[in-house]
């Protein structure tokens, strides 16, 4: 299972093992558009033998769906059509805030490994999904 935290600048990725015991952040991807993202995502899915995708949906704090959530749902429709694997949307409220707190406690070597906080946010999204399912 692979989680995606799709951002305007960077796209965070994290995956879990087949037994869903551990969640591992992957290096984030620079956002160079949907076509580039699809190509990189396909390569990641193939190399890790991913069978399900979890995507963070930016729900407003009051529980409503704003423009960002609608755009993400449209991207999810594209991903479903192009990737042909099961895809789930997960409320990502506060995942970036939690990831920033965790990020600030990493040493610089650990931060360089992940490049950005986005993959840590993806890991939190995936952990949330695993706990709720």
DRENTORKOL-3810 file (N, C-alpha, C; in nm, 4 decimals):
REM DRENTORKOL-3810
@n.u->0.0847; n.v->-0.1164; n.w->0.0000; ca.u->0.0000; ca.v->0.0000; ca.w->0.0000; c.u->0.0897; c.v->0.1232; c.w->0.0000
@n.u->0.0517; n.v->0.2213; n.w->-0.0821; ca.u->0.1292; ca.v->0.3446; ca.w->-0.0972; c.u->0.0399; c.v->0.4631; c.w->-0.0669
@n.u->0.0900; n.v->0.5578; n.w->0.0108; ca.u->0.0162; ca.v->0.6800; ca.w->0.0422; c.u->0.0790; c.v->0.7983; c.w->-0.0297
@n.u->-0.0066; n.v->0.8928; n.w->-0.0681; ca.u->0.0354; ca.v->1.0124; ca.w->-0.1400; c.u->-0.0140; c.v->1.1359; c.w->-0.0664
@n.u->0.0769; n.v->1.2286; n.w->-0.0413; ca.u->0.0421; ca.v->1.3619; ca.w->0.0081; c.u->0.0774; c.v->1.4577; c.w->-0.1051
@n.u->-0.0210; n.v->1.4935; n.w->-0.1860; ca.u->0.0000; ca.v->1.5720; ca.w->-0.3075; c.u->0.0004; c.v->1.7201; c.w->-0.2739
@n.u->0.1139; n.v->1.7840; n.w->-0.2980; ca.u->0.1262; ca.v->1.9264; ca.w->-0.2731; c.u->0.1637; c.v->2.0018; c.w->-0.3986
@n.u->0.1487; n.v->2.1326; n.w->-0.3952; ca.u->0.1798; ca.v->2.2153; ca.w->-0.5117; c.u->0.3278; c.v->2.2113; c.w->-0.5474
@n.u->0.4150; n.v->2.2042; n.w->-0.4466; ca.u->0.5596; ca.v->2.2021; ca.w->-0.4715; c.u->0.6183; c.v->2.0622; c.w->-0.4697
@n.u->0.5747; n.v->1.9812; n.w->-0.3738; ca.u->0.6291; ca.v->1.8465; ca.w->-0.3559; c.u->0.5179; c.v->1.7460; c.w->-0.3310
@n.u->0.5474; n.v->1.6215; n.w->-0.3652; ca.u->0.4528; ca.v->1.5124; ca.w->-0.3444; c.u->0.5176; c.v->1.4122; c.w->-0.2503
@n.u->0.4565; n.v->1.3946; n.w->-0.1358; ca.u->0.5078; ca.v->1.2999; ca.w->-0.0378; c.u->0.4567; c.v->1.1602; c.w->-0.0645
@n.u->0.5422; n.v->1.0617; n.w->-0.0406; ca.u->0.5074; ca.v->0.9212; ca.w->-0.0593; c.u->0.5512; c.v->0.8409; c.w->0.0628
@n.u->0.4704; n.v->0.7430; n.w->0.0976; ca.u->0.5058; ca.v->0.6497; ca.w->0.2045; c.u->0.4382; c.v->0.5170; c.w->0.1730
@n.u->0.4997; n.v->0.4076; n.w->0.2169; ca.u->0.4425; ca.v->0.2762; ca.w->0.1895; c.u->0.4472; c.v->0.1892; c.w->0.3139
@n.u->0.3705; n.v->0.0820; n.w->0.3061; ca.u->0.3705; ca.v->-0.0161; ca.w->0.4141; c.u->0.4012; c.v->-0.1528; c.w->0.3555
@n.u->0.4535; n.v->-0.2392; n.w->0.4390; ca.u->0.4837; ca.v->-0.3760; ca.w->0.3977; c.u->0.3530; c.v->-0.4535; c.w->0.3783
@n.u->0.3625; n.v->-0.5722; n.w->0.3232; ca.u->0.2433; ca.v->-0.6536; ca.w->0.2949; c.u->0.1600; c.v->-0.6828; c.w->0.4190
@n.u->0.2261; n.v->-0.6995; n.w->0.5320; ca.u->0.1545; ca.v->-0.7289; ca.w->0.6557; c.u->0.0990; c.v->-0.6031; c.w->0.7230
@n.u->0.1310; n.v->-0.4882; n.w->0.6667; ca.u->0.0855; ca.v->-0.3585; ca.w->0.7189; c.u->0.1341; c.v->-0.3337; c.w->0.8616
@n.u->0.2577; n.v->-0.3768; n.w->0.8858; ca.u->0.3165; ca.v->-0.3620; ca.w->1.0193; c.u->0.3962; c.v->-0.2321; c.w->1.0330
@n.u->0.4677; n.v->-0.1946; n.w->0.9267; ca.u->0.5512; ca.v->-0.0753; ca.w->0.9332; c.u->0.5181; c.v->0.0192; c.w->0.8185
@n.u->0.5325; n.v->0.1477; n.w->0.8448; ca.u->0.5130; ca.v->0.2513; ca.w->0.7439; c.u->0.6470; c.v->0.3202; c.w->0.7228
@n.u->0.6875; n.v->0.3295; n.w->0.5965; ca.u->0.8164; ca.v->0.3883; ca.w->0.5618; c.u->0.7978; c.v->0.5068; c.w->0.4667
@n.u->0.8423; n.v->0.6269; n.w->0.5054; ca.u->0.8389; ca.v->0.7382; ca.w->0.4107; c.u->0.9422; c.v->0.7154; c.w->0.3000
@n.u->0.9097; n.v->0.7580; n.w->0.1800; ca.u->1.0015; ca.v->0.7553; ca.w->0.0668; c.u->1.0452; c.v->0.8983; c.w->0.0377
@n.u->1.1538; n.v->0.9169; n.w->-0.0346; ca.u->1.1894; ca.v->1.0540; ca.w->-0.0726; c.u->1.0750; c.v->1.1196; c.w->-0.1510
@n.u->1.0481; n.v->1.2454; n.w->-0.1193; ca.u->0.9395; ca.v->1.3153; ca.w->-0.1879; c.u->0.9784; c.v->1.3452; c.w->-0.3324
@n.u->0.8764; n.v->1.3720; n.w->-0.4130; ca.u->0.8965; ca.v->1.4049; ca.w->-0.5536; c.u->0.8671; c.v->1.5523; c.w->-0.5758
@n.u->0.9475; n.v->1.6196; n.w->-0.6559; ca.u->0.9086; ca.v->1.7567; ca.w->-0.6915; c.u->0.7849; c.v->1.7492; c.w->-0.7812
@n.u->0.6911; n.v->1.8395; n.w->-0.7612; ca.u->0.5694; ca.v->1.8389; ca.w->-0.8419; c.u->0.5986; c.v->1.9083; c.w->-0.9751
@n.u->0.6086; n.v->1.8289; n.w->-1.0794; ca.u->0.6359; ca.v->1.8787; ca.w->-1.2146; c.u->0.5169; c.v->1.8544; c.w->-1.3067
@n.u->0.3993; n.v->1.8450; n.w->-1.2481; ca.u->0.2787; ca.v->1.8254; ca.w->-1.3269; c.u->0.2259; c.v->1.6836; c.w->-1.3173
@n.u->0.1012; n.v->1.6675; n.w->-1.3604; ca.u->0.0323; ca.v->1.5397; ca.w->-1.3462; c.u->0.0973; c.v->1.4304; c.w->-1.4301
@n.u->0.1369; n.v->1.4612; n.w->-1.5515; ca.u->0.1978; ca.v->1.3579; ca.w->-1.6379; c.u->0.3251; c.v->1.3019; c.w->-1.5747
@n.u->0.4129; n.v->1.3903; n.w->-1.5286; ca.u->0.5364; ca.v->1.3459; ca.w->-1.4633; c.u->0.5040; c.v->1.2657; c.w->-1.3369
@n.u->0.4075; n.v->1.3145; n.w->-1.2599; ca.u->0.3674; ca.v->1.2445; ca.w->-1.1384; c.u->0.3180; c.v->1.1043; c.w->-1.1704
@n.u->0.2334; n.v->1.0909; n.w->-1.2721; ca.u->0.1824; ca.v->0.9589; ca.w->-1.3098; c.u->0.2958; c.v->0.8645; c.w->-1.3492
@n.u->0.3910; n.v->0.9133; n.w->-1.4254; ca.u->0.5042; ca.v->0.8292; ca.w->-1.4656; c.u->0.5855; c.v->0.7831; c.w->-1.3453
@n.u->0.6147; n.v->0.8749; n.w->-1.2548; ca.u->0.6926; ca.v->0.8403; ca.w->-1.1356; c.u->0.6138; c.v->0.7486; c.w->-1.0425
@n.u->0.4839; n.v->0.7752; n.w->-1.0325; ca.u->0.3993; ca.v->0.6927; ca.w->-0.9472; c.u->0.3901; c.v->0.5505; c.w->-1.0018
@n.u->0.3744; n.v->0.5368; n.w->-1.1325; ca.u->0.3723; ca.v->0.4037; ca.w->-1.1946; c.u->0.5009; c.v->0.3277; c.w->-1.1641
@n.u->0.6141; n.v->0.3957; n.w->-1.1777; ca.u->0.7433; ca.v->0.3314; ca.w->-1.1513; c.u->0.7531; c.v->0.2868; c.w->-1.0057
@n.u->0.7072; n.v->0.3702; n.w->-0.9136; ca.u->0.7104; ca.v->0.3357; ca.w->-0.7712; c.u->0.6178; c.v->0.2179; c.w->-0.7430
@n.u->0.4990; n.v->0.2212; n.w->-0.8004; ca.u->0.4023; ca.v->0.1124; ca.w->-0.7816; c.u->0.4610; c.v->-0.0200; c.w->-0.8305
@n.u->0.5253; n.v->-0.0174; n.w->-0.9453; ca.u->0.5845; ca.v->-0.1403; ca.w->-0.9999; c.u->0.7024; c.v->-0.1879; c.w->-0.9159
@n.u->0.7899; n.v->-0.0952; n.w->-0.8780; ca.u->0.9104; ca.v->-0.1378; ca.w->-0.8060; c.u->0.8790; c.v->-0.1914; c.w->-0.6664
@n.u->0.7738; n.v->-0.1415; n.w->-0.6037; ca.u->0.7386; ca.v->-0.1868; ca.w->-0.4687; c.u->0.6228; c.v->-0.2864; c.w->-0.4677
@n.u->0.5736; n.v->-0.3226; n.w->-0.5852; ca.u->0.4608; ca.v->-0.4150; ca.w->-0.5984; c.u->0.3409; c.v->-0.3668; c.w->-0.5164
@n.u->0.3041; n.v->-0.2407; n.w->-0.5373; ca.u->0.1932; ca.v->-0.1780; ca.w->-0.4664; c.u->0.0613; c.v->-0.2245; c.w->-0.5267
@n.u->-0.0342; n.v->-0.2565; n.w->-0.4398; ca.u->-0.1642; ca.v->-0.3048; ca.w->-0.4872; c.u->-0.2802; c.v->-0.2155; c.w->-0.4474
@n.u->-0.2504; n.v->-0.1103; n.w->-0.3701; ca.u->-0.3551; ca.v->-0.0172; ca.w->-0.3290; c.u->-0.2914; c.v->0.1187; c.w->-0.3028
@n.u->-0.3644; n.v->0.2245; n.w->-0.3341; ca.u->-0.3153; ca.v->0.3604; ca.w->-0.3187; c.u->-0.4066; c.v->0.4359; c.w->-0.2231
@n.u->-0.3463; n.v->0.5125; n.w->-0.1329; ca.u->-0.4190; ca.v->0.5967; ca.w->-0.0387; c.u->-0.3757; c.v->0.7403; c.w->-0.0645
@n.u->-0.4745; n.v->0.8280; n.w->-0.0844; ca.u->-0.4453; ca.v->0.9675; ca.w->-0.1172; c.u->-0.5069; c.v->1.0578; c.w->-0.0115
@n.u->-0.4281; n.v->1.1526; n.w->0.0369; ca.u->-0.4776; ca.v->1.2485; ca.w->0.1352; c.u->-0.5702; c.v->1.3496; c.w->0.0705
@n.u->-0.6865; n.v->1.3699; n.w->0.1312; ca.u->-0.7842; ca.v->1.4687; ca.w->0.0847; c.u->-0.7829; c.v->1.5856; c.w->0.1841
@n.u->-0.7545; n.v->1.7062; n.w->0.1351; ca.u->-0.7471; ca.v->1.8223; ca.w->0.2255; c.u->-0.8858; c.v->1.8758; c.w->0.2639
@n.u->-0.9491; n.v->1.8088; n.w->0.3579; ca.u->-1.0807; ca.v->1.8503; ca.w->0.4091; c.u->-1.0604; c.v->1.9740; c.w->0.4972
@n.u->-1.1535; n.v->2.0692; n.w->0.4883; ca.u->-1.1466; ca.v->2.1875; ca.w->0.5739; c.u->-1.1634; c.v->2.1483; c.w->0.7199
@n.u->-1.1146; n.v->2.2318; n.w->0.8092; ca.u->-1.1212; ca.v->2.2015; ca.w->0.9517; c.u->-1.2652; c.v->2.1844; c.w->1.0007
@n.u->-1.3610; n.v->2.2494; n.w->0.9337; ca.u->-1.5012; ca.v->2.2362; ca.w->0.9744; c.u->-1.5685; c.v->2.1147; c.w->0.9099
@n.u->-1.4901; n.v->2.0328; n.w->0.8368; ca.u->-1.5427; ca.v->1.9105; ca.w->0.7772; c.u->-1.5980; c.v->1.9260; c.w->0.6365
@n.u->-1.5946; n.v->2.0465; n.w->0.5824; ca.u->-1.6458; ca.v->2.0679; ca.w->0.4468; c.u->-1.5362; c.v->2.0445; c.w->0.3445
@n.u->-1.5789; n.v->2.0274; n.w->0.2190; ca.u->-1.4859; ca.v->2.0090; ca.w->0.1078; c.u->-1.4737; c.v->2.1412; c.w->0.0323
@n.u->-1.3537; n.v->2.1967; n.w->0.0347; ca.u->-1.3290; ca.v->2.3202; ca.w->-0.0377; c.u->-1.2697; c.v->2.2921; c.w->-0.1752
@n.u->-1.2184; n.v->2.3973; n.w->-0.2373; ca.u->-1.1597; ca.v->2.3841; ca.w->-0.3716; c.u->-1.0459; c.v->2.2832; c.w->-0.3754
@n.u->-0.9603; n.v->2.2841; n.w->-0.2735; ca.u->-0.8452; ca.v->2.1927; ca.w->-0.2720; c.u->-0.8923; c.v->2.0471; c.w->-0.2668
@n.u->-0.9944; n.v->2.0184; n.w->-0.1886; ca.u->-1.0467; ca.v->1.8811; ca.w->-0.1798; c.u->-1.1103; c.v->1.8397; c.w->-0.3123
@n.u->-1.1820; n.v->1.9307; n.w->-0.3754; ca.u->-1.2449; ca.v->1.9006; ca.w->-0.5042; c.u->-1.1388; c.v->1.8729; c.w->-0.6098
@n.u->-1.0319; n.v->1.9536; n.w->-0.6112; ca.u->-0.9222; ca.v->1.9302; ca.w->-0.7062; c.u->-0.8565; c.v->1.7950; c.w->-0.6811
@n.u->-0.8388; n.v->1.7596; n.w->-0.5549; ca.u->-0.7773; ca.v->1.6310; ca.w->-0.5233; c.u->-0.8668; c.v->1.5158; c.w->-0.5659
@n.u->-0.9968; n.v->1.5306; n.w->-0.5487; ca.u->-1.0896; ca.v->1.4257; ca.w->-0.5915; c.u->-1.0864; c.v->1.4104; c.w->-0.7440
@n.u->-1.0687; n.v->1.5213; n.w->-0.8172; ca.u->-1.0547; ca.v->1.5130; ca.w->-0.9627; c.u->-0.9251; c.v->1.4406; c.w->-0.9997
@n.u->-0.8168; n.v->1.4697; n.w->-0.9278; ca.u->-0.6910; ca.v->1.3986; ca.w->-0.9514; c.u->-0.7081; c.v->1.2500; c.w->-0.9211
@n.u->-0.7800; n.v->1.2181; n.w->-0.8164; ca.u->-0.8043; ca.v->1.0775; ca.w->-0.7828; c.u->-0.8786; c.v->1.0059; c.w->-0.8955
@n.u->-0.9732; n.v->1.0738; n.w->-0.9585; ca.u->-1.0438; ca.v->1.0146; ca.w->-1.0725; c.u->-0.9453; c.v->0.9817; c.w->-1.1847
@n.u->-0.8507; n.v->1.0725; n.w->-1.2090; ca.u->-0.7475; ca.v->1.0490; ca.w->-1.3111; c.u->-0.6603; c.v->0.9304; c.w->-1.2725
@n.u->-0.6191; n.v->0.9255; n.w->-1.1468; ca.u->-0.5352; ca.v->0.8151; ca.w->-1.0997; c.u->-0.6071; c.v->0.6818; c.w->-1.1125
@n.u->-0.7346; n.v->0.6786; n.w->-1.0757; ca.u->-0.8128; ca.v->0.5545; ca.w->-1.0872; c.u->-0.8159; c.v->0.5057; c.w->-1.2314
@n.u->-0.8378; n.v->0.5982; n.w->-1.3228; ca.u->-0.8487; ca.v->0.5616; ca.w->-1.4637; c.u->-0.7152; c.v->0.5153; c.w->-1.5214
@n.u->-0.6065; n.v->0.5786; n.w->-1.4820; ca.u->-0.4754; ca.v->0.5499; ca.w->-1.5410; c.u->-0.4014; c.v->0.4354; c.w->-1.4737
@n.u->-0.4215; n.v->0.4166; n.w->-1.3444; ca.u->-0.3410; ca.v->0.3186; ca.w->-1.2708; c.u->-0.4084; c.v->0.1836; c.w->-1.2537
@n.u->-0.5380; n.v->0.1797; n.w->-1.2555; ca.u->-0.6132; ca.v->0.0539; ca.w->-1.2466; c.u->-0.5838; c.v->-0.0262; c.w->-1.1193
@n.u->-0.5616; n.v->0.0445; n.w->-1.0079; ca.u->-0.5503; ca.v->-0.0232; ca.w->-0.8786; c.u->-0.6482; c.v->0.0443; c.w->-0.7825
@n.u->-0.6904; n.v->-0.0256; n.w->-0.6773; ca.u->-0.7821; ca.v->0.0361; ca.w->-0.5812; c.u->-0.7209; c.v->0.1623; c.w->-0.5208
@n.u->-0.8052; n.v->0.2622; n.w->-0.5026; ca.u->-0.7605; ca.v->0.3914; ca.w->-0.4521; c.u->-0.8584; c.v->0.4395; c.w->-0.3453
@n.u->-0.8062; n.v->0.4862; n.w->-0.2342; ca.u->-0.8880; ca.v->0.5350; ca.w->-0.1232; c.u->-0.8471; c.v->0.6786; c.w->-0.0900
@n.u->-0.9456; n.v->0.7610; n.w->-0.0607; ca.u->-0.9193; ca.v->0.8959; ca.w->-0.0123; c.u->-0.9262; c.v->0.8971; c.w->0.1393
@n.u->-0.8339; n.v->0.9705; n.w->0.2019; ca.u->-0.8276; ca.v->0.9783; ca.w->0.3479; c.u->-0.8205; c.v->1.1249; c.w->0.3889
@n.u->-0.8977; n.v->1.1602; n.w->0.4884; ca.u->-0.8943; ca.v->1.2953; ca.w->0.5442; c.u->-0.7525; c.v->1.3227; c.w->0.5957
@n.u->-0.6906; n.v->1.4265; n.w->0.5439; ca.u->-0.5528; ca.v->1.4552; ca.w->0.5845; c.u->-0.5416; c.v->1.5730; c.w->0.6795
@n.u->-0.6517; n.v->1.6155; n.w->0.7387; ca.u->-0.6463; ca.v->1.7291; ca.w->0.8312; c.u->-0.5375; c.v->1.7111; c.w->0.9365
@n.u->-0.4594; n.v->1.8128; n.w->0.9531; ca.u->-0.3529; ca.v->1.8218; ca.w->1.0536; c.u->-0.2340; c.v->1.7293; c.w->1.0286
@n.u->-0.2334; n.v->1.6531; n.w->0.9203; ca.u->-0.1191; ca.v->1.5640; ca.w->0.8956; c.u->0.0088; c.v->1.6444; c.w->0.8730
@n.u->-0.0008; n.v->1.7578; n.w->0.8053; ca.u->0.1189; ca.v->1.8387; ca.w->0.7805; c.u->0.1686; c.v->1.9016; c.w->0.9103
@n.u->0.0770; n.v->1.9440; n.w->0.9955; ca.u->0.1168; ca.v->2.0017; ca.w->1.1253; c.u->0.1893; c.v->1.8956; c.w->1.2084
@n.u->0.1321; n.v->1.7751; n.w->1.2148; ca.u->0.1963; ca.v->1.6659; ca.w->1.2878; c.u->0.3319; c.v->1.6325; c.w->1.2268
@n.u->0.3387; n.v->1.6298; n.w->1.0947; ca.u->0.4646; ca.v->1.5981; ca.w->1.0271; c.u->0.5698; c.v->1.7043; c.w->1.0553
@n.u->0.5297; n.v->1.8311; n.w->1.0588; ca.u->0.6253; ca.v->1.9392; ca.w->1.0881; c.u->0.6840; c.v->1.9233; c.w->1.2285
@n.u->0.6010; n.v->1.8863; n.w->1.3236; ca.u->0.6501; ca.v->1.8646; ca.w->1.4599; c.u->0.7534; c.v->1.7517; c.w->1.4617
@n.u->0.7232; n.v->1.6436; n.w->1.3921; ca.u->0.8153; ca.v->1.5305; ca.w->1.3846; c.u->0.9426; c.v->1.5709; c.w->1.3113
@n.u->0.9276; n.v->1.6413; n.w->1.1981; ca.u->1.0392; ca.v->1.6871; ca.w->1.1143; c.u->1.1380; c.v->1.7704; c.w->1.1957
@n.u->1.0855; n.v->1.8587; n.w->1.2789; ca.u->1.1713; ca.v->1.9472; ca.w->1.3581; c.u->1.2549; c.v->1.8715; c.w->1.4607
@n.u->1.2172; n.v->1.7476; n.w->1.4903; ca.u->1.2936; ca.v->1.6660; ca.w->1.5841; c.u->1.3959; c.v->1.5752; c.w->1.5162
@n.u->1.3987; n.v->1.5761; n.w->1.3810; ca.u->1.4974; ca.v->1.4967; ca.w->1.3076; c.u->1.6285; c.v->1.5729; c.w->1.2971
@n.u->1.7388; n.v->1.4975; n.w->1.2899; ca.u->1.8657; ca.v->1.5648; ca.w->1.2651; c.u->1.8773; c.v->1.5957; c.w->1.1155
@n.u->1.9734; n.v->1.6748; n.w->1.0785; ca.u->1.9835; ca.v->1.7208; ca.w->0.9392; c.u->2.0060; c.v->1.6051; c.w->0.8416
@n.u->2.0783; n.v->1.5019; n.w->0.8840; ca.u->2.0994; ca.v->1.3862; ca.w->0.7966; c.u->1.9672; c.v->1.3146; c.w->0.7674
@n.u->1.8857; n.v->1.2987; n.w->0.8713; ca.u->1.7555; ca.v->1.2354; ca.w->0.8526; c.u->1.6661; c.v->1.3214; c.w->0.7628
@n.u->1.6705; n.v->1.4524; n.w->0.7815; ca.u->1.5905; ca.v->1.5423; ca.w->0.6975; c.u->1.6325; c.v->1.5337; c.w->0.5513
@n.u->1.7621; n.v->1.5263; n.w->0.5252; ca.u->1.8107; ca.v->1.5160; ca.w->0.3869; c.u->1.7610; c.v->1.3884; c.w->0.3201
@n.u->1.7498; n.v->1.2813; n.w->0.3966; ca.u->1.7046; ca.v->1.1535; ca.w->0.3417; c.u->1.5663; c.v->1.1677; c.w->0.2795
@n.u->1.4792; n.v->1.2421; n.w->0.3434; ca.u->1.3415; ca.v->1.2561; ca.w->0.2958; c.u->1.3187; c.v->1.3827; c.w->0.2133
@n.u->1.4164; n.v->1.4727; n.w->0.2087; ca.u->1.4129; ca.v->1.5964; ca.w->0.1309; c.u->1.3127; c.v->1.6984; c.w->0.1831
@n.u->1.1894; n.v->1.6575; n.w->0.2057; ca.u->1.0867; ca.v->1.7501; ca.w->0.2530; c.u->1.0004; c.v->1.6807; c.w->0.3578
@n.u->0.9183; n.v->1.7590; n.w->0.4224; ca.u->0.8273; ca.v->1.7071; ca.w->0.5242; c.u->0.7100; c.v->1.6309; c.w->0.4613
@n.u->0.6922; n.v->1.6436; n.w->0.3315; ca.u->0.5750; ca.v->1.5869; ca.w->0.2635; c.u->0.5647; c.v->1.4354; c.w->0.2770
@n.u->0.6762; n.v->1.3650; n.w->0.2701; ca.u->0.6708; ca.v->1.2188; ca.w->0.2828; c.u->0.6388; c.v->1.1759; c.w->0.4259
@n.u->0.6769; n.v->1.2566; n.w->0.5216; ca.u->0.6374; ca.v->1.2267; ca.w->0.6598; c.u->0.4865; c.v->1.2465; c.w->0.6745
@n.u->0.4321; n.v->1.3480; n.w->0.6090; ca.u->0.2871; ca.v->1.3679; ca.w->0.6103; c.u->0.2177; c.v->1.2492; c.w->0.5436
@n.u->0.2743; n.v->1.1996; n.w->0.4336; ca.u->0.2176; ca.v->1.0813; ca.w->0.3669; c.u->0.2194; c.v->0.9610; c.w->0.4610
@n.u->0.3262; n.v->0.9468; n.w->0.5380; ca.u->0.3347; ca.v->0.8361; ca.w->0.6338; c.u->0.2253; c.v->0.8485; c.w->0.7406
@n.u->0.2002; n.v->0.9697; n.w->0.7863; ca.u->0.0944; ca.v->0.9900; ca.w->0.8855; c.u->-0.0438; c.v->0.9613; c.w->0.8258
@n.u->-0.0636; n.v->0.9991; n.w->0.7017; ca.u->-0.1895; ca.v->0.9696; ca.w->0.6322; c.u->-0.2088; c.v->0.8186; c.w->0.6242
@n.u->-0.1027; n.v->0.7473; n.w->0.5871; ca.u->-0.1110; ca.v->0.6023; ca.w->0.5756; c.u->-0.1361; c.v->0.5369; c.w->0.7112
@n.u->-0.0680; n.v->0.5832; n.w->0.8147; ca.u->-0.0908; ca.v->0.5299; ca.w->0.9487; c.u->-0.2353; c.v->0.5528; c.w->0.9930
@n.u->-0.2880; n.v->0.6704; n.w->0.9649; ca.u->-0.4275; ca.v->0.7014; ca.w->0.9992; c.u->-0.5216; c.v->0.6052; c.w->0.9254
@n.u->-0.4970; n.v->0.5837; n.w->0.7985; ca.u->-0.5807; ca.v->0.4924; ca.w->0.7202; c.u->-0.5755; c.v->0.3506; c.w->0.7779
@n.u->-0.4563; n.v->0.3043; n.w->0.8090; ca.u->-0.4414; ca.v->0.1685; ca.w->0.8619; c.u->-0.5132; c.v->0.1518; c.w->0.9952
@n.u->-0.5099; n.v->0.2545; n.w->1.0790; ca.u->-0.5777; ca.v->0.2463; ca.w->1.2088; c.u->-0.7294; c.v->0.2461; c.w->1.1925
@n.u->-0.7782; n.v->0.3193; n.w->1.0931; ca.u->-0.9227; ca.v->0.3316; ca.w->1.0742; c.u->-0.9833; c.v->0.2171; c.w->0.9958
@n.u->-0.8999; n.v->0.1418; n.w->0.9237; ca.u->-0.9571; ca.v->0.0337; ca.w->0.8405; c.u->-0.9496; c.v->-0.1009; c.w->0.9088
END
